[in-house]
Every structure is written in structure tokens, then in C-alpha cells.
């Protein structure tokens, strides 16, 4: 077992230290670049790095500070961008051979916003091809013989190994929560409409969601505040948090390590006196998993079908097969899947009642061995379809010594409340 886990910086702490002039943006970046140099040969988390460009950004921020100017919420924080998200000053290849060296004309909207908040753009992290199932070379920092998950593979590995404190990812099925679970970091998949997807390679637009990964819930909140234009405030204590535990209809997909972690998490919550009631989803929602697959295939065929026609075998078999399935989805089946999703949102929110969040599995268990596949997104598909905000909460480990997360699901546009619950849950399970 080869591990590349190092002390991890907090984005909130980095920004505060720079603001108080206890350090400089250049010094913070130099530390980040040293960590990258040490770990990158084994982890292969980065698709594109430009240390000199990042140093120019950091020095410009330090010059502004020296001139008496204030920095934005992400001032001086090293940040990675998934290579699915357009950057005007760096190539964006979408993990696809046919886009190697592609240079977008403009930044994605989320990139524009974090630049405006004075983040230091370090580079582009590896994604699976078109954010689907064909993996890149990235390895899991906890054990390089295991997958980091996908499709936000490089972002999860970069944060977990301490290379950067914040990284953008995205999720269409389980591409934020699963790698965060496998790599032992926090991740937020926000409500589907919270931030703009403009400038992000479209796969299935009614599912595609930009999110981010970090080392703490408050770091996730810092990024949220920067993206939505709010003032950052530390998360409140989720005093008396009430959770509804739901194994979901997909529970049989858990492996032994996932089941062990699930039970241990519940024992720790019980010992801490946290009220956790059980919820069984009704049979009327059992079709949501298939509905997500139907919607994803149909929309993927609409967005990637032309590329399959144009590039043929230069596009992976995974994508070609999905496009073929999607081309066979009828308009009636697609409409029925969307209708079930709309019904599902109403039923789930009703079932939540007075609870602060649903507690559900994040992944089947520990990261599978090998780098030829990225694991199963089964425990995230339904929540992505419903567009509800989700957080991976790390802190627990399976019998193989690898991380396994717990997933919290909240109400639309209540990300701050959900992150407060996530912070409190993390404190309980790591106490």
C-alpha cells in the first residue's frame, strides 16, 4: 500500500492568514507546488499545470495587498479546475482524445466568478472521458493500487493528497460524491440550479451539476458564498440535528466494507445522542434509478451523438454504447422518467418532514482495486436526478483502511444548512 496523504490546508485558514498578512499568496502557492511535485508522479492528478502562470497570479495578489487593497473571499487560495470546465488561459480537453490541446475562447461562468474572488488557478485536473466511465491515469492517494473514483478523479486526488485545498468537479450520476467518498474528502453537489453550467461540457444538461471538493465543510461554504455572491460567515452549530437514515432501494449494492462503515456511523451517532430515525422509501420511487439512466442516456445521445458520428472509434466504447442506448429511448419513455423525477422530489421532501437531512450511503464501500474502472455511482444517481443538494462527509474507514463516506441529502437551495449539518456529523464520527 503506497499512500500519499499529507497535512491538508484549509481554504478558510489560508485566506484568513493572507488577509492578516501572516503569510503571502506566493508562499502558499509555493507550498502547494512543492506538494504537487512530490506526489504527482505517483498520483497523476493533473492534466495541465503552469507553475509560472500561477506564480504570476499570486504575486499580483500580494502586490495588491501591499498597495492596501482587500482581496476577495478566495484571495490567495490555490484552486484546481476539472478538465471538463472551460478555461481561456489553459487547454480544456474534456478527458477526450479528440479534444487534446483544445483552447476555449472564454472561461466557464464558475471560473470567471472564482477569478473575481481572487483564487489562484493552479491548473486542470484529470477527468474521465466526457465525465463518463473511461478513466484517466489518476490513482487514489490512500492506496495507489486503487481507483480514486470518477469522473472528478484528479480533483478528488489533488484535495485528498494536500496539493490544493479546493477543486472544482461536476456530477451527472455520482462524479463528485463517489470520488470524495473513495478519497476521504468533503464534496458538495449543490442544488441543480444553484450555479451556472455555462462553459462546462454538456453531457446530460438536466442532470449536469458543477460542484466542488475540499477538506472541510466550511471550505465548501466559502466556495458557495463566493459563487453566489454572499458574504462568508462561519457555519453555525447544527444543535439538535435530526437525521433520517435511509438505506435506499439500492442498499443491496453495498459491499461488506460499506455495510460495516454504515453500521459504525450509526453506532457513533447513537452514542453521541443524535436522534436518527429510519426511513424506507416507498415502492412508488423504486424506479428512480432507472429513470436517471433513461434521462442520462437520452440527453447524452443528443449532446454527444454528433461527436460519435464524426470521430467514430476515437471515442470510447463506453460513450458509443451509451449514445446507442440513448438513441433508442423514446420521447414517451423520456417524458415518463422526467415525470417520475418530478414526483420523486415532492415525495422525498414530504417524507423528510422535520428532519434536517437524509443520511444515505455515499458509495458501495471502499474504492475498488485497479485503475481500469472508477466504481459504481449507484448511491448518487437518484439524488442527482432529483436535483437535491448532497454532501459527502468523510471520517470513517473500511476494513481495508480506505475511506468510506456518509452522504447527506438536503432540501433545494438549503446548502448552508446542509453544510452545517455535515460539519456537525463529521465532528461526531471523528470524535
C-alpha positions in Angstrom: 0.0 0.0 0.0 1.5 3.3 -1.1 0.0 6.4 0.5 0.3 10.0 -0.5 -1.7 11.7 2.2 -0.2 14.9 3.7 -1.4 17.6 6.1 -4.2 19.4 4.3 -4.6 23.1 4.2 -8.0 24.8 4.9 -9.1 27.3 2.3 -10.7 29.4 5.0 -7.5 29.4 7.1 -5.3 30.2 4.0 -7.5 33.2 3.1 -7.6 34.4 6.7 -3.8 34.2 7.1 -3.1 36.1 3.8 -5.7 38.7 4.8 -4.0 39.2 8.2 -0.6 39.4 6.4 0.7 36.3 8.3 1.8 34.8 5.0 1.6 35.7 1.3 -0.2 34.2 -1.6 3.2 33.4 -3.2 4.3 31.4 -0.1 1.0 29.5 0.0 1.3 28.7 -3.7 5.0 27.6 -3.4 3.9 25.1 -0.7 1.2 23.8 -3.0 3.6 23.4 -5.9 6.1 21.5 -3.7 3.3 19.1 -2.6 2.4 18.6 -6.3 6.0 18.0 -7.3 6.3 15.3 -4.6 3.0 13.5 -5.1 2.2 14.0 -8.8 4.5 11.3 -10.2 2.6 8.7 -8.3 -1.0 10.1 -8.4 -1.2 11.7 -11.9 -4.0 14.1 -10.8 -3.2 16.9 -13.2 -3.8 17.3 -16.9 -2.3 20.7 -17.2 0.0 22.6 -14.8 1.5 26.0 -15.4 3.5 27.0 -12.2 4.8 30.2 -13.7 1.3 31.4 -14.6 0.1 30.6 -11.1 3.0 32.4 -9.5 2.2 35.5 -11.6 -1.3 35.4 -10.2 -0.1 35.0 -6.6 2.5 37.8 -6.9 -0.1 40.1 -8.4 -2.4 39.5 -5.4 0.5 40.2 -3.0 1.2 43.4 -4.8 -2.4 44.4 -4.4 -2.3 43.7 -0.7 0.9 45.7 -0.4 -0.9 48.6 -2.0 -3.6 48.4 0.6 -6.3 46.7 -1.4 -8.5 44.0 0.0 -8.8 40.6 -1.6 -11.9 38.6 -2.4 -13.3 35.6 -0.5 -10.9 33.2 -2.2 -7.9 35.6 -2.1 -4.7 33.6 -2.5 -6.4 30.1 -2.2 -4.8 27.6 -4.7 -7.7 26.1 -6.7 -7.9 23.3 -9.3 -10.4 23.1 -12.1 -11.7 19.8 -13.5 -10.7 19.5 -17.2 -14.4 19.4 -18.1 -14.7 23.1 -17.3 -13.6 25.8 -19.8 -10.6 28.0 -19.1 -9.5 30.6 -21.6 -5.8 30.6 -20.5 -5.4 26.8 -20.2 -6.3 23.9 -22.5 -9.5 22.1 -21.8 -9.7 18.6 -23.3 -12.8 17.1 -21.5 -10.8 14.0 -20.9 -11.3 13.1 -24.6 -8.5 12.3 -27.1 -10.3 14.2 -29.8 -10.1 17.4 -27.8 -6.4 17.2 -26.9 -5.0 20.7 -26.8 -8.4 22.4 -27.3 -8.4 26.0 -26.3 -11.8 27.5 -25.3 -12.5 31.1 -26.2 -13.7 32.1 -22.8 -13.8 30.9 -19.2 -16.8 29.0 -17.9 -19.0 31.1 -15.7 -17.9 29.5 -12.4 -14.2 30.1 -13.4 -15.0 33.7 -14.1 -16.5 34.0 -10.6 -13.6 32.4 -8.7 -11.1 34.5 -10.6 -13.2 37.5 -9.5 -12.9 36.2 -5.9 -9.1 36.2 -6.3 -8.5 32.4 -6.3 -5.1 31.3 -7.7 -5.8 29.0 -10.6 -3.2 26.2 -10.4 -4.2 24.0 -13.3 -6.6 21.5 -14.8 -7.3 18.1 -13.1 -7.9 14.8 -14.8 -11.4 13.8 -15.7 -12.7 10.6 -17.2 -13.6 10.9 -20.9 -16.5 13.3 -21.2 -17.0 12.8 -17.5 -18.3 9.2 -18.1 -16.6 5.9 -17.4 -13.4 5.7 -19.3 -10.7 6.6 -16.7 -7.6 8.7 -16.9 -4.3 7.7 -15.1 -5.1 9.1 -11.7 -4.6 6.9 -8.6 -6.1 7.0 -5.1 -3.9 8.9 -2.6 -4.7 6.4 0.2 -3.5 3.4 -1.9 -2.2 4.0 -5.4 -3.3 0.5 -6.4 -7.0 1.6 -6.1 -9.2 3.9 -8.1 -9.9 7.5 -6.9 -13.3 7.2 -8.4 -14.7 9.3 -11.2 -15.3 11.4 -13.1 -13.8 14.1 -10.8 -10.8 11.8 -10.3 -8.0 14.4 -10.4 -9.8 16.9 -8.3 -10.5 14.4 -5.5 -6.9 13.1 -5.5 -5.5 16.6 -5.6 -7.5 17.7 -2.5 -7.0 14.4 -0.6 -3.2 14.5 -1.1 -3.0 18.1 0.1 -1.9 19.5 -3.3 -4.7 22.1 -3.2 -7.4 23.0 -0.6 -10.2 23.5 -3.2 -11.1 21.9 -6.5 -14.0 22.1 -8.9 -15.7 18.9 -10.0 -19.0 18.0 -11.6 -21.7 15.4 -11.3 -24.2 13.8 -13.7 -24.6 10.5 -11.9 -22.1 10.2 -9.0 -19.0 12.0 -10.1 -18.5 14.2 -7.0 -19.8 12.1 -4.1 -18.2 8.8 -5.2 -14.6 10.1 -5.6 -15.0 12.2 -2.4 -16.0 9.0 -0.6 -13.2 6.9 -2.0 -10.5 9.7 -1.4 -11.8 10.8 2.1 -12.7 14.4 1.4 -15.7 16.6 1.6 -17.7 17.4 -1.6 -20.8 19.4 -2.3 -23.1 18.6 -5.2 -25.3 21.7 -4.9 -28.9 22.1 -6.0 -29.1 21.6 -9.7 -29.7 25.3 -10.5 -27.5 26.9 -7.8 -24.6 27.8 -10.1 -24.3 28.1 -13.8 -23.1 25.3 -16.0 -22.2 27.7 -18.9 -18.9 26.8 -20.3 -19.0 23.2 -18.9 -19.0 20.4 -21.5 -22.6 19.3 -21.7 -23.4 15.6 -21.2 -27.0 15.5 -19.8 -27.9 19.1 -19.0 -30.9 18.3 -16.8 -28.5 16.3 -14.6 -25.1 18.0 -15.1 -24.2 19.9 -11.9 -21.0 21.8 -11.1 -19.8 21.2 -7.5 -16.6 21.4 -5.5 -14.3 19.3 -3.2 -12.5 20.5 -0.1 -11.1 19.4 3.3 -13.9 20.8 5.4 -17.5 21.8 5.4 -16.6 25.5 5.9 -14.3 25.4 2.9 -17.3 24.2 0.8 -19.3 27.1 2.3 -16.6 29.6 1.4 -16.7 28.5 -2.2 -20.5 28.6 -2.2 -20.5 32.1 -0.8 -18.0 33.2 -3.5 -20.1 31.7 -6.3 -23.5 33.1 -5.2 -22.2 36.5 -4.2 -22.8 36.2 -0.4 -20.7 37.3 2.5 -18.9 34.4 4.1 -19.9 33.6 7.7 -18.7 30.6 9.6 -21.2 27.7 9.7 -23.5 27.7 12.7 -23.6 24.7 15.0 -26.3 22.3 14.0 -27.5 22.0 17.5 -30.0 19.1 18.0 -29.6 17.9 14.4 -32.2 15.4 13.3 -31.4 12.9 10.7 -33.5 10.4 8.7 -31.5 7.3 7.9 -32.4 5.8 4.6 -30.6 2.8 3.1 -32.4 3.4 -0.2 -33.8 0.9 -2.7 -30.2 0.3 -3.8 -28.9 -1.0 -0.5 -28.2 -4.4 -1.9 -25.4 -2.8 -4.0 -23.4 -2.2 -0.8 -20.4 -4.5 -0.2 -19.2 -5.7 3.2 -17.0 -2.7 3.8 -19.8 -0.3 3.0 -22.1 -2.1 5.4 -19.6 -2.0 8.2 -19.0 1.7 7.8 -22.7 2.4 7.7 -23.3 0.5 10.9 -20.3 2.1 12.6 -21.5 5.6 11.7 -24.9 4.8 13.2 -23.4 3.5 16.4 -21.3 6.7 16.8 -24.4 8.8 16.3 -26.3 6.8 18.8 -23.5 7.1 21.3 -23.5 10.9 20.9 -27.2 11.1 21.5 -28.0 12.3 17.9 -31.6 11.3 17.1 -31.7 9.2 13.9 -35.0 7.8 12.7 -35.3 5.3 9.9 -37.0 5.9 6.6 -37.9 3.3 3.9 -38.6 4.9 0.6 -41.9 3.8 -0.9 -42.2 1.4 -3.7 -43.5 4.2 -5.9 -40.0 5.6 -6.0 -38.2 2.3 -6.8 -38.0 3.3 -10.5 -36.0 6.5 -9.9 -32.6 4.7 -10.5 -33.7 3.6 -14.0 -35.3 7.0 -14.6 -31.9 8.6 -14.1 -30.3 6.2 -16.5 -33.0 6.9 -19.1 -32.7 10.6 -18.9 -28.9 10.5 -18.9 -28.7 8.2 -22.0 -31.3 10.3 -23.9 -29.6 13.6 -23.3 -26.1 12.1 -23.8 -27.2 10.9 -27.2 -28.4 14.4 -28.0 -25.2 16.1 -26.9 -22.6 13.6 -27.9 -24.2 11.8 -30.8 -22.6 14.1 -33.4 -19.2 13.5 -31.9 -19.6 9.8 -32.1 -20.6 10.2 -35.8 -17.7 12.5 -36.5 -14.9 10.7 -34.6 -16.1 7.0 -34.6 -13.6 4.7 -32.9 -11.6 7.7 -31.5 -14.5 8.0 -29.0 -14.5 5.2 -26.3 -16.8 2.2 -26.5 -18.4 3.4 -23.2 -19.6 6.6 -24.9 -20.6 4.9 -28.1 -22.7 2.3 -26.3 -24.4 5.0 -24.2 -25.3 7.0 -27.2 -26.7 3.9 -28.9 -28.9 3.3 -25.9 -30.0 6.9 -25.7 -30.9 6.9 -29.4 -33.3 4.1 -28.6 -35.1 5.9 -25.8 -38.5 7.1 -27.0 -39.9 10.5 -26.3 -42.6 8.8 -24.2 -40.1 6.9 -22.0 -38.1 10.1 -21.5 -41.2 12.1 -20.5 -42.2 9.3 -18.1 -38.8 9.4 -16.5 -38.9 13.1 -16.1 -42.4 12.9 -14.6 -41.3 10.3 -12.1 -38.4 12.6 -11.1 -40.8 15.5 -10.5 -43.0 13.2 -8.4 -39.9 11.9 -6.6 -38.9 15.4 -5.5 -42.3 16.1 -4.0 -42.5 12.7 -2.2 -38.9 12.9 -0.8 -39.4 16.4 0.5 -42.7 15.4 2.1 -41.1 12.3 3.7 -38.3 14.4 5.2 -40.8 16.1 7.4 -39.0 18.0 10.2 -35.6 16.2 9.7 -32.6 18.4 8.9 -31.2 15.9 6.3 -31.4 12.4 4.9 -28.5 10.2 5.8 -27.8 7.8 2.9 -24.8 5.8 1.6 -22.2 7.6 -0.4 -20.7 4.6 -2.2 -21.0 0.8 -2.1 -17.8 0.7 0.0 -14.1 1.2 -0.2 -12.5 2.2 -3.5 -12.2 -0.9 -5.7 -8.7 -2.1 -6.7 -7.3 -1.3 -10.1 -7.4 1.8 -12.3 -9.3 0.4 -15.2 -12.7 1.4 -13.8 -13.9 4.1 -11.4 -16.5 2.3 -9.3 -20.3 2.4 -9.2 -22.3 5.7 -8.9 -25.4 3.8 -7.8 -25.9 5.7 -4.5 -25.9 9.1 -6.1 -27.9 8.6 -9.3 -31.3 9.2 -7.7 -30.3 12.3 -5.8 -28.7 13.8 -8.9 -31.9 13.1 -10.8 -33.9 14.9 -8.1 -31.6 17.9 -8.2 -31.2 17.9 -4.4 -28.1 19.2 -2.7 -25.8 16.4 -1.4 -22.6 16.4 0.7 -20.0 13.6 1.2 -18.9 13.6 4.8 -15.6 11.8 5.3 -14.0 10.4 8.5 -14.8 6.7 8.5 -12.7 3.8 7.1 -13.4 0.4 5.9 -11.6 -2.8 7.0 -9.0 -2.3 4.2 -8.0 1.1 5.7 -9.6 3.1 2.9 -12.1 5.9 3.4 -15.8 5.4 3.0 -18.1 8.5 3.3 -21.6 9.1 4.5 -23.9 11.2 2.3 -26.3 13.8 3.4 -29.2 15.0 1.2 -30.9 18.2 1.9 -33.7 20.5 0.6 -33.3 22.6 -2.6 -31.3 25.8 -2.1 -30.6 25.0 1.6 -26.9 24.3 1.1 -25.7 26.3 4.0 -27.9 24.4 6.4 -26.9 21.1 4.9 -23.2 22.1 5.3 -23.7 23.0 8.9 -25.2 19.5 9.5 -22.3 18.0 7.6 -19.8 19.8 9.9 -21.6 18.5 13.0 -21.8 15.0 11.6 -18.1 15.0 10.9 -17.3 16.0 14.4 -19.4 13.2 15.8 -17.9 10.4 13.7 -14.3 11.6 14.2 -14.6 12.4 17.9 
